[in-house]
Amino acid sequence: MEAAPDFLDTVTSYESFLGRGAFGFVLKAKHKDGTYSCIKFIYPTDNDKLKRQTERETSLTRKLEDYRHIVTVKNSVCKKYLNPVQLEGIFSPCKKIVEAGWQDTPEKIKQLGWTCIQMELCGENLDSWLRDPETTMTSIFIQAKQVEIILHLFYGLKFLHEKQIIHRDLKPANVMFASDKYKLPVKIGDFGQSRTAHGHNDPTLTSSGIGTPAYRAPEVKTGTYSYQSDIFSLGLIIWEVVALIKPEQKHSLFDRLVNDGETELVKEDHPLIGSLAKELVINSTRKNLEQRHHALGNVGKIIEKLVQVQTQEKVLTCRNGEDLELCLPYVTPGSTIILGEGTYQGQFNLRGDGISIIGKGVDKTQILSSPAFHIFGQDCLISNLSLLVPTSSTDGYSGFAIHGTRCRLTKINVINANYGIHMHASDIKIDTVKFINNYKWCITMTDTTRSCTISDVTCENIQDGIHVDGTNHHLQKIRVSFSPNKRYNALYGIYFEGDNHTLEDFTCTGNTNNSRWDLYILSSSTTVKNSTCYNVLVDGDGARLNNVESRNLIGINGDLQNVQLVKCKSKNLEASGAVTMTGCTFDSVNKPSK
């Protein structure tokens, strides 16, 4: 029997055994393109109930688009015949009991074929994290992680309910960390018992044994299951996460809370969450359906408060990228975050005001942010570190994006970025910053920016230097160096738009191309002093060049008003309109100014 080609044909090896259940097992698979995935193998069966369950899992998950807090199901195949060579590879990383179960299967059942489901490869599950000895309340980062887990669980379940899917077996073992053991985000998975519902008041009829007993809502015993049943399970998991309930205690505590109504068991002493934990848990786990949250919209009102909680510590020391990711959403305004030596990798968004992030130096502290390090807070400071973008990530937006006013970046290296620093706000200060191997602009500004200061900036081996827009910006001590071996053609050292800018002490080297402009002044009322470069083009009214030396050309484009050149020097001057000149020297003049 020949099997039709499918995703299993792309597997080059099965790397490890990830786990097993009553109806199958899960393996880590490596594919021809070098990627990895997780494949669930469900044994052949003639049990109609199990077959319907398997069909539901594959049909439900096929309809779901990718979502951050749901385990992505990539492919599935049913009634799959696996030949002896394939089976040998599949069973090689498995425990002996897995293969023994297959060998004991009657031949007529084997011929019915496997169900194989390919999913994204995740890390450990939430149950493992809760049992880990290092999961203790003593760390502010664990406290922040607890909050993030709750948020992710809510978002994931909300997504399912919006798609009219009831999970029906929500528990920590079915919640996966994204990767690297316990790396966030967490994702809801295992949809083997899920069902489609048609409304919040439309419960599904079900077996009284559905789900896992510890997390099963009381009404399931009567054979009904609804969105509220999922909310019940969510409430118990939230309590388990917040209180770090020990495995041997949870059955007793759950029973006392739900059946005996001992709500005082849910404490209000969590350092970050406080009384919000009790609000979330109590009204999600009521035995009486009329008293329980009817929909996740009710839970969402408490979640909105949870997002706003803040740490009490004013100085935080982050050991790695996960620590930094965890503390940024909850750090108190005016706090300082210390980064040690090493690499900090993650997705970083700084939203608090007055936050300082300080590293140990550009050679000691490296940030790898994907896709960009966003600064939304005002009055923030980042210093003494490098931002490094892997060369494989240069096609997307990278670097720093500053959205908050009065922020400062100082003593920083930016390496391999496309847009090194993108400024969306006013009164920003950039100083002592070095850009190396940047593929597009080192610094850009939007047209709404005002009164920013850029000083002591070096751009090495880059495509374009600084794009200035907006109003009233001051640049000083800028060094731009183009490389003749750069894979892109450089166009501009500094490009001015907007109005009322000043530039002092600008040097640009490496350009010998007449089509490139080291300095392009399209803005109005812009002053440039004490600068040296190859080509200069003035295309804005009110430009004033004072002690500017061009090794090739100074061009004055069009009939401009109030353009002044003072003590300037160039090999060539090309002026198509009136220019006022004082103490200038040019080897060649094309159409002299009046």
C-alpha positions in Angstrom: 0.0 0.0 0.0 1.6 3.3 -1.1 0.9 6.4 0.9 0.2 9.7 -0.8 2.9 12.4 -0.2 2.4 14.6 2.8 4.3 16.5 5.5 5.7 13.2 6.9 7.7 12.8 3.7 9.7 16.0 4.6 10.9 14.5 7.9 14.6 13.6 7.9 14.7 12.3 11.5 12.8 12.0 14.7 14.9 13.7 17.3 13.2 12.9 20.6 10.2 11.5 22.4 8.1 14.3 23.9 5.3 12.3 25.7 2.5 9.8 25.3 -1.2 9.5 26.2 -3.8 6.8 26.1 -4.3 7.1 22.3 -0.9 8.1 21.0 2.4 9.8 21.4 4.3 12.9 20.4 7.7 13.3 18.8 10.1 16.1 17.9 10.8 15.9 14.1 13.5 17.5 12.0 12.5 18.4 8.4 14.5 18.7 5.1 14.6 22.5 5.3 16.3 22.4 8.7 13.2 23.3 10.8 11.7 21.4 13.6 8.1 20.5 14.5 6.1 18.4 16.9 4.1 15.5 15.5 1.3 13.7 17.3 0.8 10.1 16.2 -2.6 8.7 17.1 -3.0 4.9 17.0 -5.3 3.3 14.4 -8.7 2.5 16.1 -12.1 1.0 15.2 -13.6 2.8 18.2 -16.2 5.2 16.6 -16.1 7.5 19.6 -12.3 7.9 19.4 -12.4 8.3 15.7 -14.9 11.1 16.0 -12.8 12.8 18.6 -9.7 12.6 16.4 -11.7 13.9 13.4 -12.9 16.8 15.6 -9.4 17.7 16.6 -8.1 17.8 13.0 -11.1 19.6 11.6 -11.3 22.3 14.4 -7.7 23.1 14.4 -7.5 23.3 10.6 -9.9 26.3 10.7 -7.8 28.3 13.2 -5.5 30.9 11.9 -2.1 31.4 13.7 -2.5 33.1 17.0 0.3 33.9 19.5 -1.4 32.1 22.4 -2.7 29.0 20.6 -0.4 26.1 19.6 -0.3 26.3 15.8 -1.5 23.1 14.0 0.4 23.1 10.7 -0.9 20.0 9.0 -2.7 16.7 9.6 -3.4 13.5 7.8 -5.9 10.7 8.6 -5.9 7.0 7.7 -2.2 7.2 7.1 -0.4 4.0 6.2 3.1 4.0 7.6 5.6 1.5 6.0 8.1 -0.5 8.1 10.9 1.9 7.4 8.9 4.9 8.6 7.8 3.0 11.7 11.3 2.1 12.5 12.3 5.8 12.4 9.2 6.8 14.4 9.7 4.2 17.2 13.5 4.7 17.5 13.3 7.6 20.0 10.2 6.1 21.8 10.0 4.3 25.1 9.7 0.5 24.6 6.1 0.5 25.9 5.0 2.7 22.9 6.3 0.3 20.3 5.0 -2.7 22.3 1.5 -1.2 22.3 1.7 -1.1 18.5 3.0 -4.6 18.2 0.1 -5.9 20.3 -2.5 -4.2 18.0 -4.5 -6.6 15.8 -3.5 -6.5 12.1 -7.0 -5.6 11.0 -6.8 -2.5 13.3 -3.4 -1.6 12.0 -4.7 -1.5 8.5 -7.2 1.3 9.4 -4.3 3.8 9.4 -2.8 6.4 11.7 -3.8 10.0 12.4 -0.8 12.3 12.3 -1.0 15.9 13.4 1.9 18.3 12.9 2.2 21.2 15.3 4.6 24.0 16.1 7.4 22.8 18.4 7.0 24.3 21.9 8.8 24.1 25.2 7.7 22.5 28.4 4.1 22.7 29.7 2.8 24.8 32.5 2.4 21.8 34.8 6.2 21.2 34.6 6.8 24.9 35.4 4.6 24.8 38.5 6.5 21.7 39.8 9.9 23.2 39.1 11.8 23.9 42.4 13.1 27.2 40.9 9.5 28.5 40.6 9.3 30.5 43.8 7.5 33.7 44.8 10.8 35.3 46.0 11.7 36.6 42.5 10.1 39.7 41.0 10.6 38.1 37.6 8.6 35.0 38.7 5.9 37.4 39.9 5.9 39.2 36.6 5.8 35.8 34.8 2.8 34.8 36.8 1.0 37.9 35.5 2.0 37.2 31.9 0.9 33.6 32.1 -2.6 34.7 33.3 -2.9 37.3 30.6 -1.8 34.8 27.9 -4.3 32.2 29.1 -7.1 34.7 29.0 -6.1 35.9 25.5 -5.8 32.3 24.2 -9.2 31.2 25.6 -10.9 34.4 24.5 -9.6 33.7 21.0 -11.1 30.1 21.1 -14.4 31.3 22.4 -14.6 34.0 19.7 -14.2 31.2 17.2 -17.0 29.3 19.0 -14.7 26.6 20.2 -15.0 25.2 23.8 -11.8 23.6 24.8 -13.3 21.2 27.4 -9.9 20.0 28.8 -8.1 23.1 30.0 -5.4 22.3 32.5 -1.7 23.1 33.0 -0.5 20.0 31.1 -2.3 21.4 28.0 -0.7 24.8 28.2 2.7 25.0 26.5 5.6 27.5 26.8 6.7 28.8 23.4 10.3 27.4 23.4 13.5 26.9 25.4 11.8 25.1 28.3 9.9 27.9 29.9 10.1 30.8 27.5 7.0 33.0 27.1 4.4 33.3 25.6 2.3 30.4 26.8 -0.1 28.8 24.4 -3.2 26.6 24.8 -2.9 23.3 23.0 -4.4 19.8 22.8 -7.8 20.1 21.2 -8.7 16.4 21.3 -11.8 17.0 23.4 -12.8 20.4 22.0 -16.2 21.1 20.5 -17.9 23.8 18.5 -20.6 25.8 20.2 -23.1 28.3 18.8 -23.6 30.7 21.6 -23.0 31.5 25.2 -26.4 30.1 26.2 -26.0 27.0 24.1 -24.4 24.2 26.2 -23.1 21.1 24.4 -24.3 17.7 25.5 -21.3 15.6 26.6 -20.1 12.6 28.5 -19.9 13.2 32.2 -16.3 12.0 32.1 -15.1 14.6 29.7 -12.0 16.6 30.8 -9.6 16.1 33.7 -11.4 15.6 37.1 -9.4 18.2 39.0 -10.3 21.0 36.6 -13.7 19.7 35.5 -16.6 22.1 36.2 -19.4 20.6 38.4 -22.1 20.8 35.7 -20.1 18.4 33.5 -21.3 15.6 35.8 -24.8 16.2 34.5 -23.6 15.8 30.9 -23.5 19.5 29.9 -20.6 21.7 29.0 -20.5 25.4 28.0 -18.2 28.4 27.8 -18.7 28.8 31.5 -17.1 25.3 32.0 -13.9 26.6 30.4 -14.0 29.7 32.6 -14.2 27.4 35.6 -11.1 25.6 34.5 -9.3 28.9 33.8 -10.1 30.1 37.3 -8.6 27.1 39.0 -5.5 27.4 36.8 -5.1 31.1 37.6 -5.3 30.2 41.3 -2.7 27.5 40.9 -0.4 29.9 39.1 -0.8 32.8 41.5 -0.5 30.8 44.7 2.0 28.2 43.3 -0.1 25.5 44.8 1.8 22.2 45.4 0.5 19.2 43.3 -0.3 17.2 46.4 -2.5 20.0 47.8 -4.5 21.1 44.8 -7.2 18.5 44.9 -8.1 19.2 48.5 -7.9 23.0 48.0 -9.9 23.0 44.8 -12.6 20.9 46.5 -12.8 23.2 49.6 -13.0 26.3 47.4 -15.7 25.0 45.0 -17.8 22.6 47.1 -17.4 24.1 50.6 -17.2 27.7 49.5 -14.0 28.5 51.5 -13.2 31.7 49.5 -10.8 32.8 52.2 -8.3 30.2 50.8 -7.7 32.5 47.9 -5.2 35.1 49.4 -4.8 38.7 48.5 -1.1 39.0 49.3 0.6 38.5 45.9 3.2 41.3 45.6 2.1 42.3 42.1 -1.5 41.2 41.8 -2.8 41.7 45.3 -6.6 41.4 45.5 -7.1 41.0 41.8 -6.2 37.3 42.2 -9.3 36.8 44.4 -11.5 38.7 42.0 -10.4 36.5 39.1 -10.6 33.2 40.9 -13.7 33.4 43.1 -16.2 34.5 40.5 -14.7 32.1 37.8 -15.1 29.0 40.0 -18.5 29.4 41.5 -20.4 26.1 41.7 -23.6 27.8 40.9 -23.7 28.8 37.2 -25.8 31.9 37.9 -23.1 33.2 40.2 -20.2 32.3 37.9 -18.8 34.6 35.2 -21.0 34.0 32.2 -18.5 35.0 29.6 -14.8 36.0 29.3 -16.0 39.6 28.8 -16.7 39.7 32.5 -13.2 38.3 33.2 -11.7 40.9 30.8 -12.8 43.8 33.1 -10.4 42.4 35.8 -7.8 41.6 33.2 -7.7 45.3 32.3 -6.7 46.1 35.9 -4.1 43.3 35.8 -2.3 44.9 32.9 -1.7 48.0 34.9 0.0 46.5 38.0 3.5 47.8 38.9 6.5 46.6 40.8 7.5 48.2 44.1 11.2 47.9 43.5 12.9 51.0 42.1 16.2 49.3 41.0 16.0 46.0 39.1 19.0 43.9 37.9 18.1 41.7 34.9 20.2 38.6 34.3 19.0 37.8 30.7 16.6 38.8 28.0 13.6 37.1 29.6 14.1 39.1 32.8 14.2 42.3 30.8 11.0 41.3 28.8 9.2 40.4 32.0 10.0 43.6 34.0 9.4 46.2 31.3 5.6 46.1 31.3 5.4 46.4 35.1 8.3 48.5 36.2 7.4 51.6 38.3 8.0 55.0 36.6 11.3 56.5 37.7 13.0 53.1 38.1 16.4 52.0 37.0 17.1 48.7 35.2 20.6 47.4 35.4 21.9 45.0 32.7 25.0 43.0 33.4 27.6 41.6 31.0 26.1 39.3 28.3 23.5 39.1 25.6 19.8 40.1 26.2 17.6 38.6 23.5 13.9 39.1 23.2 11.0 41.5 22.2 11.4 44.7 24.2 8.8 47.4 24.6 9.5 50.1 27.2 6.2 51.8 28.2 6.9 53.4 31.6 8.0 57.0 32.1 11.3 58.0 33.5 12.9 54.5 33.2 16.6 54.2 32.9 18.2 51.1 31.3 21.9 51.0 31.9 24.4 48.4 30.7 28.0 47.7 31.6 29.4 49.1 28.3 29.1 48.7 24.5 31.6 45.8 24.5 30.0 44.0 27.5 26.2 44.4 27.2 24.5 43.4 24.0 20.8 43.6 23.2 19.3 41.5 20.4 15.8 42.8 20.0 13.3 41.4 17.5 12.1 43.2 15.6 12.9 46.6 17.2 13.3 48.0 20.7 10.3 50.3 21.1 10.5 53.2 23.7 6.9 54.5 24.3 7.6 56.1 27.7 8.7 59.7 28.2 11.9 60.9 29.9 13.6 57.5 29.5 17.3 56.9 29.3 19.2 54.0 27.6 23.0 53.9 27.9 26.2 51.8 28.0 25.2 49.0 25.7 25.1 47.8 22.1 22.1 46.8 20.0 23.0 44.0 17.6 20.7 42.8 14.9 21.5 39.3 13.4 22.3 39.6 9.7 19.3 37.3 9.0 16.9 39.9 10.5 17.9 42.9 8.4 14.9 42.7 6.1 12.5 43.6 8.8 12.3 46.8 10.9 15.1 46.9 13.5 17.0 49.2 15.8 15.5 51.6 18.4 12.1 53.3 17.8 11.5 56.2 20.1 7.9 57.2 20.6 8.2 59.1 23.9 9.3 62.7 24.3 12.5 63.8 26.2 14.2 60.5 25.9 17.9 60.1 25.7 20.2 57.5 24.2 23.9 57.8 25.1 27.0 55.6 24.9 25.4 53.1 22.5 26.5 51.1 19.5 24.0 50.0 16.9 25.2 47.2 14.6 23.6 45.6 11.5 20.3 47.5 11.8 18.4 48.8 8.9 16.8 51.9 10.6 19.2 52.3 13.6 17.2 54.9 15.5 13.8 56.0 14.4 12.5 59.2 16.2 8.7 59.8 16.4 8.8 62.3 19.2 10.3 65.7 20.2 13.0 66.9 22.6 15.0 63.6 22.1 18.8 63.6 22.8 21.1 61.2 21.0 24.8 61.4 21.9 27.9 59.3 21.8 26.3 56.7 19.5 28.1 54.6 16.9 26.4 52.9 13.9 28.2 50.0 12.2 27.1 48.1 9.1 23.6 49.6 8.9 21.7 48.8 5.8 19.4 51.9 5.5 19.2 55.0 7.6 21.2 55.3 10.8 18.8 57.9 12.2 15.5 59.0 10.9 12.9 61.6 12.2 9.3 62.0 11.4 7.9 65.4 10.2 6.2 65.9 13.6 9.4 65.9 15.6 10.7 69.1 17.3 13.8 70.3 19.0 15.9 67.1 19.0 19.7 67.1 19.6 22.1 64.7 18.0 25.8 64.9 18.9 28.9 62.9 18.8 27.6 60.4 16.3 29.7 58.1 14.1 28.3 56.1 11.1 30.7 53.5 9.7 30.3 51.3 6.6 26.7 52.4 6.1 24.2 53.1 3.3 22.6 56.3 4.5 23.4 58.5 7.4 20.8 60.8 9.0 17.4 61.8 7.7 16.3 65.0 9.5 12.7 66.1 9.3 10.4 68.2 11.5 11.5 71.5 13.1 14.4 73.1 15.0 16.8 70.2 15.3 20.5 70.6 16.2 23.2 68.2 15.0 26.9 68.5 16.1 30.0 66.4 15.7 28.7 64.0 13.1 31.1 61.5 11.3 29.9 59.5 8.3 32.0 57.0 6.5 30.8 55.2 3.4 32.4 51.9 2.3 33.2 51.4 -1.4 32.4 47.7 -0.8 28.9 48.3 0.6 26.4 46.0 -1.0 23.9 49.0 -1.4 24.6 52.3 -3.2 24.8 55.0 -0.6 22.9 58.2 -1.4 23.0 60.6 1.5 25.2 61.4 4.5 22.7 63.8 6.0 19.4 64.7 4.3 17.5 67.7 5.6 13.8 68.3 5.4 11.5 70.5 7.5 12.9 73.8 8.7 15.2 75.7 11.1 17.9 73.1 11.6 21.6 73.6 12.5 24.5 71.3 11.8 28.1 71.9 13.1 31.3 69.9 12.7 30.1 67.3 10.1 32.6 65.1 8.3 31.8 62.7 5.5 34.3 60.4 3.8 34.3 57.4 1.4 32.1 59.0 -1.3 33.6 59.5 -4.8 30.3 59.2 -6.7 28.9 62.3 -8.2 25.3 61.0 -7.9 25.6 60.7 -4.1 25.1 63.7 -1.8 27.0 63.8 1.5 24.8 66.7 2.5 21.4 67.4 0.9 19.6 70.5 2.2 15.9 70.5 1.2 14.8 72.1 4.4 14.3 75.9 4.8 16.4 78.1 7.1 19.1 75.6 7.8 22.6 76.5 8.9 25.7 74.3 8.4 29.0 75.2 10.0 32.6 73.9 10.0 32.0 70.8 7.9 33.9 68.8 5.3 32.4 66.4 2.7 32.5 65.5 -1.1 29.2 66.7 -2.5 26.7 69.3 -1.2 23.3 70.2 -2.7 21.2 73.1 -1.4 17.6 72.9 -2.4 15.9 75.0 0.3 15.4 78.7 0.9 17.4 80.4 3.6 20.3 78.0 3.7 23.5 79.3 5.2 26.8 77.5 4.8 29.7 78.8 6.9 33.2 77.3 6.6 32.0 74.3 4.6 34.6 72.5 2.4 33.5 70.3 -0.4 36.1 68.2 -2.2 34.0 68.0 -5.4 30.8 70.1 -5.7 28.6 72.6 -3.9 25.3 72.8 -5.9 22.6 75.5 -5.5 19.5 74.1 -7.1 16.8 76.3 -8.5 15.8 80.0 -7.9 16.2 79.9 -4.1 15.8 82.8 -1.7 18.4 84.0 0.9 21.1 81.4 0.3 24.4 82.4 1.8 27.9 80.9 1.5 30.5 82.2 4.0 34.2 81.1 3.8 33.2 78.0 1.8 35.6 76.0 -0.4 35.0 73.6 -3.2 36.4 72.2 -6.4 33.2 73.2 -8.2 30.2 75.5 -7.6 27.1 75.1 -9.6 24.4 77.7 -8.9 21.3 78.3 -11.0 20.0 81.1 -8.8 21.1 84.1 -6.7 23.6 83.3 -3.9 25.3 85.6 -1.5 29.0 84.7 -1.1 31.6 86.0 1.3 35.3 84.9 1.4 34.7 81.7 -0.7 37.1 79.8 -2.9 36.1 77.7 -5.9 38.3 76.1 -8.6 35.4 76.2 -11.1 32.1 78.1 -11.1 29.2 77.3 -13.4 26.9 80.3 -13.7 28.3 82.6 -11.1 25.9 84.0 -8.5 24.8 87.6 -8.6 
